[in-house]
Amino acid sequence: MGNPSTHAWVIARKELLDLRRDRLFAVLVAFLMIATLISVGVAAASFRTQIDAYNLYVQQLIAAGSTTKPAAPTFFPLQLLRGGVEYLEILGALFAIVLGYGTIAKEKYRGTLQLILSRPIGRFAMPLGKIGGLAIVWAAVVLLLTAATTIAIVAIGNAPLQPIDGARILIAAIVAWLYLVFWSALAIGTTALSPRLSTGLIVAIVIWLAFVLIIPQIGDTMDPDNQVPGGLFATLQIQKTDELKVLANFAGFDAIRNGLEISSITKHFERLTFAFLGIKDKYNQQTLDFVWTDLWGYAITLAVAAFASVAFAVGATTRRTLQRKIS
Amino acid sequence: MTTSAITTDQLTKSYGPKLALDALTLDVPVGEVFGLLGHNGAGKTTAVNVLTTLLEPTRGSAEVAGVSVTGDPRSVRRAIGYLPENVQFYDNLTVMENLRFFAQLSGLRRPDGRIRDVLRILDFEGHDRQRLGTFSKGMRQRVGIAQAILHSPSVLFLDEPTSGLDPEGVRTLRETIVRLNSEFGMTIFMNTHLRSEVTKTCTSIGILKAGRLVHHDTLERALSAFPGEDSLEAIYFQVESEPAS
């Protein structure tokens, strides 16, 4: 007879096969892919235009007999991935909730749940199989998006990538995967716990609203940092060094604002990816060691949050909760 | 060696204040086709759900294939096959993929050969590569029987198996039930509210009324115990009309 890990793997494989043929899943992934590619593609095209303009300017100077070559503008190709990160941060999380909800809800309303539970499967086979299946799905989706956007910035932007950029992209992809698994597992747990299927989805979406939209927005609104368009220091045209001197007098305010932001898992995802990809100025062109030393706490918190979410889903997805009457 | 496939003693299940199954005491010998009759809401599905370990009883005890449903539910699940009312499958998957999934959950490692054998037994060969999304109720029911017997269970539970089937589907299913019992020796526990089904397939019957077993006998004895009645239907209505004790 099979052991629990075998049963979990059987359930995970069924999940993969079912999702591969699921139209809703195909639409969601296609939408995410198209939105991300458009964002990265437009940024890459703009990048290429600027490079071409610079090269044309240099050629014209040489043709005019100039011997001085103007300094090349500083372009950072990985910053082109910003749009993709932001789509994953908002839409990716939402889609992860929808898939997490669907994987439990479909079994409940179809009635296949009874067939599974009448089998000699272990206590954890069902939740581990479901979460395992979705973890594989998200790994595949993130790899696909990463490959597509990397190809886009090279092919459309004609951007030169260094080997270290590959490592930065890979780290960002792992962070994105953890983030998506967190949301799918959360939705599995809330759906399993809710006697009404719709309640599980609504609870997960309310949590998504709070952590993905509301808290980060409050943090951004309170942020006087001049990198935010319309930010206080940007409006007053105050330089970064002066900004830091001013903020030193408002340490309490900034601590509250920062505390609010980092209470959101989304901000952990954003800060980590923005740092490793060099989107945030402070970390641009810095070594991976530098970024890791500064942000390891965020990485640990994100990993712990993903693990806690998985543990919540496993704990919530019991025979007792699954067999509640569907209403 | 146990001679009882199913035994229950004062088996009770309540949902809050509502008593769904009231002190059911029952013995179904190995090799029987037992039909549990009753109106909708009489507690038939609750009885099956408790015996298949999908629900825990509130009180009392039950053994299926010689194993306690509360003491060792996983062993009970290994010994039983189960067809719920209105069985559904994964419509995106083919018959073979659906059956392979359930066979592997039942512990069969390389089940494809067994699946083909079962489809042959059910005269359903040639459909294994079709997806279930396009199947009729009768075809789904046959796949439902297939998933229930893949692992050669000793006891088969069928919850309203003929519900929603057309006359041809009912006849085919009835023949299948008889064959599974006579050729493969499976004990069958069948819930139904259709008296005609019981007459044609069952060897013993029970009548459940408001959660209580008000009659339990072999089909022959049930018919002879009511000499004034010429059909099971009449017996059923007579028992049903008596006030519950």
Boltz contact constraints between the chains, C-beta under 6 A:
constraints:
  - contact:
      token1: [A, 1]
      token2: [B, 107]
      max_distance: 6.0
  - contact:
      token1: [A, 2]
      token2: [B, 107]
      max_distance: 6.0
  - contact:
      token1: [A, 7]
      token2: [B, 105]
      max_distance: 6.0
  - contact:
      token1: [A, 10]
      token2: [B, 104]
      max_distance: 6.0
  - contact:
      token1: [A, 10]
      token2: [B, 105]
      max_distance: 6.0
  - contact:
      token1: [A, 14]
      token2: [B, 101]
      max_distance: 6.0
  - contact:
      token1: [A, 18]
      token2: [B, 90]
      max_distance: 6.0
  - contact:
      token1: [A, 18]
      token2: [B, 92]
      max_distance: 6.0
  - contact:
      token1: [A, 21]
      token2: [B, 92]
      max_distance: 6.0
  - contact:
      token1: [A, 110]
      token2: [B, 88]
      max_distance: 6.0
  - contact:
      token1: [A, 111]
      token2: [B, 88]
      max_distance: 6.0
  - contact:
      token1: [A, 112]
      token2: [B, 88]
      max_distance: 6.0
  - contact:
      token1: [A, 114]
      token2: [B, 84]
      max_distance: 6.0
  - contact:
      token1: [A, 117]
      token2: [B, 54]
      max_distance: 6.0
  - contact:
      token1: [A, 118]
      token2: [B, 52]
      max_distance: 6.0
  - contact:
      token1: [A, 118]
      token2: [B, 82]
      max_distance: 6.0
  - contact:
      token1: [A, 119]
      token2: [B, 77]
      max_distance: 6.0
  - contact:
      token1: [A, 119]
      token2: [B, 105]
      max_distance: 6.0
  - contact:
      token1: [A, 119]
      token2: [B, 106]
      max_distance: 6.0
  - contact:
      token1: [A, 120]
      token2: [B, 74]
      max_distance: 6.0
  - contact:
      token1: [A, 120]
      token2: [B, 77]
      max_distance: 6.0
  - contact:
      token1: [A, 120]
      token2: [B, 78]
      max_distance: 6.0
  - contact:
      token1: [A, 121]
      token2: [B, 105]
      max_distance: 6.0
